[in-house]
């Protein structure tokens, strides 16, 4: 592979044009960020999505590393004087690191091996004689006797034969073609077998009981099962191994080595069997287990990333004064009231699970705060005592006829992490750590994106086995998801926290703090170009970030749109061609006329406009869309989260009931849905659709509001089975 071939290889993998990849690689090499390239360089990339650009970036790094490794390997083998034209060609054709390392293995410096010792004793010619298999008649003992050398530890002919066998064993186990074939067979034919350890802790034995005596083909193991088995093995609860037809494997390898009948056949069979059992099989077993884990982790990270993006992009419940309730038993329920901008108005600690008098006092405090601050929404954390807190809220709403007050259960994962963080201390210095958690629970329904970016994404809890995967890879993937989500929505430059700003393309954590410091010292930004006055924010960073930062009510109406400052002149020309001016964007009636005119524009109209203005069609299209929605949050188009006024009890739940719920988490095996209980119900993948579903993400997303049918209730284990595919039939049956 040559470095110049990389764009063509990636283009073929992604089924796009090579020119698109070449332009994208150039933009990446120039230091442009993925969000900037995806949004503002569509003409160059052919309108590639940010996910495609990230894949290009990932594959580019991998393939460049592969080329570098090829060069290192070629230099190393050439230095040894063993580089043949055939070997060089094979190395240059290799397109995977695994294949490349297979080719290099025989020439790689290793720890001292039995074969190396035998070579040092002068037994390599005997091994080569064995492999040549030229002698059909004769005495192998006599042939080996010529290698007896007591000074080198070769006392007998059998010692010489044993050393030669060690060399043959190593050579056959390192043969690239043999390794590739046996690796492929192991993947296709091996079984992963688990056994519950006799000395496993009782709680672990219960958790991993399904793997007490379990086996499954390697090729069909789903990622969540692999990670579960790995966890059990790490805890010492499970013994894990591969089973494979060893005899068939040895026969296949022997068939590759034995090319003709000779006096060496038996010794070669022994050597091949030894090479398989002692060298190749253990190495491939480790490799298969490692690859299973790597693939499972990649899938888990992908699912976590998709879930996180959907969670971050949930519709904000803007305009509400929210009371956050962080449930608890012994230490009470923490309460915090925040206004529509997130400012704390009130706080208290309530004891709603104690005596009747304590509960009445709590109700009085909450009711007083609701009326004093015009609270319209209660956000209840889903942790310990969540059910009792929900019961308390539902009774309070019912008994006091609070028609304008609703509540919802909020995933509180990460609230305690945030409340004890340095960031929380800086944002809420006047409040105790326990109150900060309630503030977070309140704020995250007002603007999930702005609040959740303050929390380590691993703590948000919308993945599967997130603590069992490579944390560095997980962190990098989730940071990319957050960056993508933040830049998709855009950030209000005059209200955003440093935690939110640092995820904007081109802005570092230091620059984010400098922006806030400049804002605090000089007042609100009135135009995007003021950013150039911020310390350590130069022209390059400005180019990357400016389009993603919004200023409501700034000097230019375009500052409130996704239009990049580099295209302001183009935007004004577009408005002029349509018969409008910038000031019309702030006039409700004129804006309505612009919206109507935009709807009437055909793709042909857009192309002509782009030609007339000597601009790219994608840029003109995006500017037109931005002009008709100045200051609009793309999340406003999503359905609002589901709120309630009455509680659902597990004891009242009956099989056959249809309930409305919100998807909280998605895994490889199904979707967890909040139906108003402490514990979410599970829609198993088999209950999502009547058609075959490859993955739950193909059918549902985090935040979706669904009608689901209760198909099982296990009160002892607090488990509720739900179905999505059976809802239409249940409704039809009910109507009859």
C-alpha positions in Angstrom: 0.0 0.0 0.0 1.2 3.5 -0.9 0.3 6.6 1.1 -1.3 8.1 -2.0 -3.6 5.1 -2.3 -5.3 5.7 1.0 -8.1 8.1 -0.2 -9.1 5.6 -2.9 -9.2 2.8 -0.3 -11.4 4.8 2.1 -13.6 6.0 -0.7 -14.3 2.4 -1.7 -15.1 1.4 1.9 -17.5 4.3 2.3 -18.9 4.0 -1.2 -18.2 7.7 -2.0 -16.0 9.4 -4.6 -12.3 9.5 -4.1 -12.3 13.3 -4.7 -14.6 13.7 -1.6 -12.2 11.8 0.6 -9.1 13.6 -0.8 -10.7 17.0 -0.1 -11.7 15.9 3.4 -8.2 14.6 4.1 -6.7 17.9 3.0 -9.1 19.8 5.3 -8.3 17.6 8.2 -4.6 17.9 7.6 -5.0 21.7 7.6 -6.4 21.5 11.2 -10.1 22.0 10.5 -12.5 20.4 13.0 -15.0 17.7 11.9 -18.1 19.9 12.8 -16.7 22.8 10.8 -15.9 20.7 7.8 -19.4 19.0 7.9 -21.3 22.2 8.2 -19.3 24.8 6.2 -17.2 22.9 3.7 -20.0 20.9 1.9 -18.8 22.0 -1.6 -15.4 20.5 -0.9 -16.6 17.2 0.7 -19.7 16.6 -1.5 -21.9 17.2 1.6 -20.4 14.3 3.7 -22.1 13.9 7.1 -20.0 14.4 10.3 -20.1 10.7 11.0 -18.6 9.9 7.6 -15.9 12.5 8.1 -15.1 11.0 11.5 -14.8 7.6 9.9 -12.5 9.1 7.3 -10.4 10.6 10.0 -10.3 7.2 11.9 -9.4 5.2 8.8 -6.9 7.7 7.7 -5.0 7.4 11.0 -5.2 3.6 10.8 -4.0 3.3 7.2 -1.2 5.9 7.7 -0.1 3.8 10.7 -0.2 0.7 8.5 2.0 2.3 5.9 4.4 3.4 8.5 4.5 -0.1 10.0 5.1 -1.5 6.5 8.1 0.7 6.0 9.5 -0.3 9.5 9.0 -4.0 8.7 10.6 -3.8 5.2 13.6 -1.9 6.7 14.0 -4.5 9.5 13.8 -7.5 7.2 16.1 -5.9 4.6 18.6 -5.2 7.4 18.6 -8.9 8.2 19.3 -9.7 4.5 16.2 -11.8 4.2 13.9 -9.6 2.1 12.9 -11.4 -1.1 10.9 -9.8 -3.9 7.9 -12.1 -3.1 8.0 -11.2 0.6 8.3 -7.5 -0.2 5.3 -7.7 -2.5 3.2 -9.6 0.1 4.1 -6.9 2.8 3.2 -4.1 0.4 -0.2 -5.7 -0.4 -1.2 -6.3 3.2 -4.1 -4.0 4.1 -4.6 -5.1 7.8 -2.1 -4.9 10.7 -2.9 -8.5 11.6 -1.8 -9.8 8.2 1.2 -7.5 8.2 2.3 -8.8 11.6 1.8 -12.4 10.4 4.3 -11.8 7.6 6.8 -10.2 10.0 6.5 -12.8 12.7 9.3 -15.1 11.5 11.7 -12.2 11.3 10.7 -10.5 14.5 13.1 -10.4 17.4 11.6 -12.5 20.2 12.3 -13.7 23.7 14.6 -16.7 23.8 12.7 -19.8 22.4 13.5 -23.5 22.1 13.9 -23.0 18.3 16.4 -20.2 18.8 18.4 -22.4 21.1 18.4 -25.2 18.5 19.5 -22.8 15.8 22.4 -21.7 17.9 23.4 -25.3 18.4 23.7 -25.7 14.6 20.5 -27.7 14.0 18.8 -25.5 11.4 20.3 -27.5 8.4 18.7 -30.6 9.9 15.4 -28.9 10.2 15.7 -27.7 6.6 16.5 -31.3 5.5 13.4 -32.5 7.3 11.2 -29.9 5.6 12.7 -30.6 2.2 11.4 -34.2 2.4 13.7 -35.5 -0.3 14.8 -38.8 1.2 12.2 -41.6 0.7 14.5 -44.3 2.1 17.2 -44.3 4.8 17.8 -44.1 8.6 16.8 -40.8 10.2 18.9 -41.6 13.3 22.0 -42.0 11.0 21.1 -38.7 9.3 20.8 -36.9 12.7 24.0 -38.5 14.1 26.2 -36.0 12.2 24.8 -33.2 14.4 25.8 -34.8 17.7 27.9 -32.2 19.6 28.2 -32.8 23.4 29.8 -29.3 23.9 26.6 -27.8 22.6 24.4 -30.1 24.7 23.6 -32.5 21.8 24.4 -35.8 23.3 22.5 -38.1 21.0 20.8 -38.2 17.6 17.5 -38.0 19.4 18.6 -34.7 20.9 19.4 -33.4 17.4 16.0 -34.5 16.1 14.2 -32.9 19.0 16.0 -29.6 18.3 15.2 -29.8 14.6 11.5 -30.5 15.5 11.5 -27.4 17.7 12.6 -25.3 14.7 10.0 -26.9 12.4 7.3 -26.4 15.0 8.1 -22.7 15.3 8.4 -22.2 11.5 5.0 -23.9 10.8 3.3 -21.9 13.6 4.7 -18.7 12.2 3.8 -19.4 8.5 1.5 -16.5 7.5 -0.7 -18.6 5.3 -1.2 -21.3 8.0 -1.9 -18.7 10.6 -4.5 -17.0 8.5 -6.3 -20.3 7.6 -6.3 -21.5 11.2 -7.4 -18.1 12.5 -10.4 -18.2 10.0 -11.3 -21.7 11.1 -11.2 -20.8 14.7 -13.5 -17.9 14.2 -16.0 -20.1 12.2 -15.8 -23.3 14.1 -14.7 -22.7 17.7 -17.1 -22.6 20.7 -16.7 -20.3 23.7 -17.3 -22.4 26.8 -18.0 -21.1 30.3 -18.1 -22.8 33.7 -19.2 -21.4 37.0 -16.3 -21.6 39.5 -17.0 -23.6 42.6 -15.5 -20.9 44.9 -17.5 -18.1 43.3 -19.0 -15.6 45.8 -22.8 -16.3 46.3 -23.8 -12.9 44.8 -21.6 -13.5 41.8 -22.9 -17.1 41.4 -26.4 -15.7 41.3 -25.6 -13.0 38.7 -23.7 -15.3 36.4 -25.9 -18.4 36.9 -26.9 -18.5 33.3 -23.2 -19.2 32.4 -22.9 -22.1 34.9 -22.5 -24.5 32.0 -22.7 -22.5 28.8 -21.3 -22.7 25.3 -21.9 -20.7 22.1 -20.2 -20.5 18.7 -17.7 -17.7 18.7 -19.1 -16.3 15.4 -22.6 -15.7 16.9 -21.7 -14.3 20.3 -23.4 -10.9 20.8 -21.4 -8.1 22.3 -23.3 -7.8 25.6 -22.8 -11.5 26.3 -19.1 -11.2 25.6 -18.8 -8.3 28.0 -20.9 -10.1 30.7 -18.7 -13.2 30.4 -15.5 -11.1 30.6 -16.8 -9.5 33.7 -17.6 -12.9 35.3 -14.1 -14.1 34.4 -12.5 -10.9 35.8 -14.4 -11.4 39.1 -13.2 -15.0 39.3 -16.8 -16.3 39.0 -16.4 -17.9 35.6 -13.8 -20.1 33.9 -13.7 -19.3 30.2 -12.1 -21.2 27.3 -12.4 -22.1 23.6 -13.1 -25.6 22.3 -12.0 -26.6 18.9 -11.4 -29.8 16.9 -7.7 -30.0 17.7 -7.1 -33.2 15.8 -8.6 -31.7 12.6 -6.5 -28.6 13.1 -3.3 -30.6 13.3 -4.3 -32.7 10.3 -4.9 -29.5 8.2 -1.6 -28.1 9.2 0.2 -31.4 8.5 -1.4 -31.5 5.1 0.2 -28.1 4.3 3.7 -29.2 5.5 3.8 -32.8 4.2 4.3 -32.4 0.5 5.6 -36.0 -0.3 6.3 -39.3 1.4 9.7 -39.3 3.1 11.6 -40.7 6.0 10.8 -37.5 7.9 7.0 -37.8 7.8 6.5 -39.0 11.4 8.9 -36.4 12.8 7.2 -33.6 10.8 3.8 -34.7 12.1 5.2 -34.6 15.7 6.7 -31.1 15.0 3.4 -29.8 13.5 1.3 -31.1 16.4 3.8 -29.6 18.9 3.7 -26.2 17.1 -0.1 -26.2 17.1 -0.5 -27.2 20.8 2.4 -25.2 22.3 2.6 -22.1 20.0 -0.1 -21.5 17.5 -3.3 -22.5 19.3 -2.6 -20.6 22.5 -1.6 -17.5 20.5 -4.8 -17.7 18.3 -7.0 -18.4 21.3 -5.6 -15.2 23.0 -6.1 -13.3 19.7 -9.7 -14.5 19.3 -10.6 -13.6 22.8 -9.0 -10.2 22.4 -10.8 -9.6 19.1 -14.1 -10.7 20.6 -13.6 -8.2 23.4 -12.4 -5.5 21.0 -15.5 -5.9 18.8 -17.8 -6.1 21.8 -16.3 -2.9 23.2 -16.6 -1.2 19.8 -20.3 -2.1 19.7 -20.9 -1.1 23.3 -19.2 2.2 22.7 -21.3 2.8 19.6 -24.5 2.0 21.4 -23.5 4.3 24.3 -22.7 7.1 21.8 -26.0 6.8 19.9 -27.9 6.8 23.2 -26.0 9.7 24.5 -26.5 11.8 21.4 -30.3 11.1 21.5 -30.3 12.0 25.2 -28.4 15.2 24.7 -30.7 16.3 21.8 -33.9 15.7 23.7 -36.3 18.7 23.5 -35.8 21.2 26.3 -38.7 22.1 28.5 -38.0 25.8 28.2 -40.0 28.5 30.0 -40.8 26.4 33.1 -39.9 27.2 36.7 -38.8 23.8 37.8 -38.6 22.2 41.2 -35.9 19.6 41.3 -36.4 16.7 43.8 -33.4 14.5 44.7 -35.1 11.6 46.6 -33.6 10.0 49.7 -34.6 8.1 52.8 -32.4 8.8 55.8 -31.0 12.1 54.7 -34.2 13.3 53.3 -35.3 14.5 49.8 -33.4 17.5 48.6 -35.4 20.3 46.9 -34.3 23.1 44.7 -36.4 25.5 42.6 -34.9 27.2 39.5 -36.3 29.8 37.3 -36.5 29.4 33.4 -32.9 30.6 33.2 -31.6 28.1 35.7 -31.2 30.6 38.6 -31.8 29.0 42.0 -34.9 30.6 43.7 -35.4 28.3 46.7 -34.1 25.1 48.4 -34.9 22.9 51.3 -34.5 19.4 52.7 -37.7 17.4 53.0 -38.5 14.3 55.0 -41.3 12.8 53.1 -40.7 9.1 54.0 -40.7 9.7 57.8 -43.6 10.3 60.2 -46.9 11.8 59.2 -46.0 15.1 60.8 -42.7 15.3 58.9 -44.6 14.4 55.7 -47.2 17.2 56.4 -44.4 19.7 57.0 -42.7 18.7 53.7 -46.0 19.1 51.9 -46.5 22.5 53.4 -43.0 23.6 52.4 -43.4 22.3 48.8 -46.8 23.8 48.3 -45.7 27.2 49.6 -42.7 27.2 47.3 -44.8 26.1 44.3 -47.2 29.0 44.8 -44.5 31.6 45.7 -42.4 30.9 42.7 -45.1 29.8 40.2 -43.6 26.3 39.8 -45.1 24.4 36.8 -43.0 21.3 36.7 -41.5 18.9 39.3 -38.4 17.0 38.2 -38.0 13.9 40.3 -34.7 11.9 40.3 -35.1 8.2 39.6 -32.8 7.0 42.4 -33.4 5.7 45.9 -36.9 6.6 47.3 -38.0 7.8 43.8 -41.3 5.9 44.1 -42.2 7.4 47.5 -41.3 10.9 46.2 -43.4 10.4 43.1 -46.3 9.2 45.3 -45.8 12.4 47.4 -45.9 14.6 44.4 -48.9 13.0 42.8 -50.9 13.3 46.1 -49.9 16.9 46.5 -51.0 17.8 42.9 -54.3 15.8 43.4 -55.2 17.0 46.9 -54.4 20.7 46.1 -55.9 20.6 42.6 -52.8 22.0 41.0 -54.0 21.8 37.4 -51.0 23.6 36.0 -48.4 21.5 37.8 -47.0 18.3 36.3 -44.1 16.1 37.2 -41.7 13.8 35.4 -39.2 11.2 36.4 -35.7 12.3 35.4 -32.6 10.1 35.0 -30.5 11.5 37.8 -27.3 9.5 36.8 -24.3 11.7 37.3 -26.1 14.3 39.4 -24.1 13.3 42.5 -20.9 13.3 40.4 -21.6 16.8 39.2 -22.6 18.1 42.7 -19.2 17.2 44.1 -17.2 18.5 41.2 -15.0 21.6 41.0 -17.4 23.0 38.3 -20.4 22.7 40.6 -18.5 24.5 43.4 -17.7 27.3 40.9 -21.2 27.6 39.6 -23.1 27.1 42.9 -20.6 28.3 45.6 -23.4 29.3 48.0 -25.1 25.9 48.1 -24.4 22.6 49.9 -23.3 19.6 47.8 -26.7 17.9 48.4 -28.6 20.9 47.1 -26.4 21.1 44.0 -27.7 17.6 42.9 -31.3 18.8 43.1 -30.4 21.9 41.0 -28.9 19.6 38.4 -32.0 17.4 38.3 -34.1 20.5 37.8 -31.9 22.1 35.1 -31.4 19.0 33.0 -35.1 19.0 32.0 -34.9 22.7 31.1 -31.9 22.1 28.8 -30.6 18.6 28.8 -27.6 19.5 26.5 -26.4 22.4 28.6 -26.6 20.5 31.8 -25.4 17.1 30.8 -22.2 18.3 29.2 -21.1 19.2 32.7 -21.0 15.6 33.7 -18.5 12.9 32.8 -20.4 11.1 30.1 -19.5 7.7 31.5 -21.6 8.6 34.6 -24.8 9.4 32.6 -25.7 5.8 32.4 -27.2 5.3 29.0 -24.9 2.5 27.8 -24.2 -1.2 28.5 -21.2 -2.4 30.4 -19.6 1.1 30.1 -17.2 0.4 32.9 -16.0 -2.8 31.3 -14.8 -1.3 28.0 -11.6 0.6 27.1 -12.1 3.8 29.0 -9.8 5.8 26.7 -11.6 4.7 23.6 -15.0 5.3 25.3 -14.0 8.8 26.4 -12.8 9.8 23.0 -16.0 8.4 21.3 -18.3 10.2 23.8 -16.4 13.5 23.5 -16.9 13.3 19.7 -20.7 12.7 20.3 -20.9 15.6 22.7 -19.0 17.8 20.2 -21.3 16.8 17.4 -24.5 17.4 19.5 -23.3 20.8 20.8 -22.4 22.1 17.4 -25.6 20.7 15.8 -27.7 22.7 18.3 -25.4 25.8 18.6 -24.5 27.7 21.7 -25.7 31.0 23.1 -22.5 33.0 23.4 -23.9 35.2 26.2 -25.3 32.5 28.5 -23.2 29.4 27.9 -21.1 28.0 30.7 -17.4 27.1 30.1 -18.4 23.4 30.3 -20.7 23.9 27.3 -18.4 26.3 25.3 -15.4 24.0 25.5 -17.3 21.5 23.2 -17.7 24.1 20.5 -15.5 23.4 17.4 -12.1 25.1 17.8 -12.6 26.1 21.4 -10.4 24.6 24.1 -11.1 24.5 27.9 -8.8 27.5 28.4 -10.4 29.5 25.6 -13.8 28.7 27.0 -12.8 30.2 30.4 -11.3 33.2 28.6 -14.6 33.8 26.7 -16.6 33.8 30.0 -14.0 36.0 31.7 -14.2 38.5 28.8 -18.0 38.4 29.0 -17.9 39.1 32.7 -15.5 41.9 32.3 -17.0 43.6 29.2 -20.6 42.7 29.3 -22.6 40.7 26.7 -21.2 40.1 23.3 -22.9 42.3 20.7 -21.3 40.7 17.6 -19.4 37.5 16.7 -16.3 39.4 15.7 -15.8 40.5 19.3 -14.5 37.0 19.9 -11.3 38.0 18.2 -10.6 40.2 21.3 -10.7 37.2 23.6 -7.2 36.2 24.7 -5.8 33.1 22.9 -8.7 33.1 20.4 -7.1 33.9 17.1 -8.3 33.9 13.5 -8.0 30.2 13.0 -10.0 29.3 16.1 -12.6 32.1 15.2 -13.1 30.4 11.8 -13.8 27.1 13.4 -16.1 28.3 16.2 -17.9 31.4 15.0 -20.7 29.7 13.1 -21.7 27.6 16.1 -22.0 30.5 18.5 -25.2 32.4 18.6 -26.0 36.0 19.8 -29.6 36.8 20.4 -30.4 40.5 19.8 -26.9 41.3 18.6 -25.9 44.0 16.1 -26.6 41.7 13.1 -29.6 39.4 12.9 -27.2 36.9 11.3 -25.4 36.5 14.6 -28.4 34.5 15.8 -28.3 32.0 12.9 -25.9 29.2 11.8 -24.7 31.4 9.0 -20.9 31.7 9.2 -19.5 35.2 9.3 -17.5 34.4 6.1 -20.9 34.1 4.3 -22.6 37.2 5.7 -22.2 39.1 2.4 -23.6 36.1 0.5 -26.6 36.0 2.9 -27.3 39.6 2.4 -27.1 39.1 -1.4 -29.5 36.2 -1.1 -32.0 38.3 0.9 -31.7 41.1 -1.7 -32.4 38.7 -4.6 -35.5 37.6 -2.7 -36.6 41.2 -2.0 -35.7 41.3 1.7 -33.2 43.0 4.0 -31.4 42.0 7.2 -33.8 44.1 9.3 -36.7 42.0 8.0 -35.4 39.0 10.0 -36.5 40.9 13.1 -39.9 41.8 11.7 -42.5 39.1 12.4 -44.7 39.8 9.4 -41.8 40.2 7.0 -40.2 37.0 8.3 -43.4 35.2 7.7 -43.3 36.4 4.1 -39.7 35.2 3.8 -40.7 31.8 5.1 -43.5 31.5 2.5 -41.1 32.5 -0.3 -38.5 30.0 0.9 -41.1 27.2 0.8 -41.9 28.1 -2.9 -38.2 27.9 -3.9 -37.5 24.7 -5.9 -34.1 23.0 -6.1 -33.8 24.5 -9.6 -34.4 28.0 -8.2 -31.7 27.4 -5.6 -29.2 26.2 -8.3 -29.9 29.3 -10.4 -29.5 31.5 -7.3 -26.2 29.8 -6.5 -25.0 30.3 -10.1 -26.0 33.9 -10.2 -24.2 34.6 -6.9 -21.2 32.4 -7.8 -21.7 30.3 -4.7 -22.0 26.6 -3.9 -25.5 25.1 -4.0 -25.2 23.4 -0.5 -24.1 26.7 1.1 -27.0 28.6 -0.5 -29.4 26.0 0.6 -28.2 26.1 4.2 -28.2 29.9 4.3 -31.8 29.9 3.0 -32.8 27.5 5.8 -31.0 29.5 8.4 -32.5 32.8 7.4 -36.1 31.6 7.9 -35.4 30.3 11.4 -33.2 33.0 13.1 -32.5 32.0 16.7 -34.5 28.8 16.5 -33.3 25.7 18.4 -33.5 22.5 16.2 -34.6 20.6 19.3 -37.9 22.5 19.3 -39.1 20.3 16.5 -38.9 17.2 18.7 -41.8 16.0 20.9 -41.7 17.3 24.4 -40.8 14.9 27.3 -43.8 13.0 28.8 -45.1 14.5 32.1 -47.6 13.1 34.6 -50.0 14.1 37.3 -50.9 10.6 38.6 -48.8 7.6 39.7 -48.7 4.1 38.4 -48.3 1.3 41.0 -46.6 -2.0 40.2 -49.3 -3.9 42.2 -52.0 -2.3 39.9 -50.2 -3.3 36.7 -52.0 -6.0 34.8 -50.9 -8.0 31.8 -52.7 -6.6 28.7 -52.6 -3.0 29.9 -51.4 -0.4 27.4 -49.3 2.4 28.9 -47.4 5.4 27.6 -43.7 5.6 28.4 -40.4 7.2 27.5 -37.4 5.2 26.2 -34.6 5.7 28.8 -31.9 3.4 27.5 -31.1 1.0 24.6 -28.9 -2.0 24.7 -28.1 -4.8 22.2 -30.9 -6.9 23.6 -33.8 -4.4 24.0 -35.0 -1.0 25.1 -35.8 0.1 28.7 -38.9 2.2 29.0 -40.0 4.5 31.8 -43.7 3.9 32.4 -43.9 5.8 35.6 -42.5 3.2 38.0 -39.3 3.1 39.9 -37.9 0.4 37.6 -38.1 0.7 33.9 -39.9 -2.0 31.8 -38.0 -3.9 29.1 -39.0 -4.3 25.5 -37.0 -7.3 24.4 -35.6 -7.0 20.9 -38.0 -9.8 19.9 -41.0 -7.6 21.0 -40.1 -4.5 19.1 -41.4 -5.3 15.7 -43.1 -8.1 13.7 -40.3 -8.0 11.2 -36.8 -9.2 12.1 -34.8 -6.5 14.0 -31.0 -6.5 13.7 -30.7 -4.0 16.6 -33.1 -2.0 18.8 -31.6 1.3 17.5 -33.2 0.5 14.2 -36.6 0.8 15.7 -36.4 3.1 18.8 -34.3 6.0 20.2 -33.7 7.4 23.6 -36.4 9.9 24.4 -39.0 8.3 22.2 -42.5 8.4 23.6 -44.2 5.0 23.0 -47.5 3.2 23.7 -46.4 -0.2 25.1 -48.3 -3.3 26.1 -47.6 -5.0 29.5 -46.9 -8.7 28.7 -45.4 -9.8 32.1 -45.1 -8.6 35.7 -42.6 -10.1 38.2 -43.2 -8.2 41.5 -40.6 -10.2 43.4 -37.8 -9.0 41.0 -39.5 -5.7 40.0 -39.4 -6.7 36.4 -41.9 -5.6 33.8 -41.9 -7.1 30.3 -43.3 -4.8 27.6 -44.2 -5.2 23.9 -44.3 -2.7 21.1 -45.3 -5.0 18.3 -48.4 -6.3 20.0 -50.0 -2.9 20.7 -52.1 -2.7 17.5 -53.5 -6.2 18.1 -54.4 -5.4 21.7 -56.1 -2.2 20.7 -58.1 -4.0 18.0 -59.1 -6.7 20.5 -60.2 -4.1 23.0 -62.5 -2.4 20.4 -64.2 -5.7 19.7 
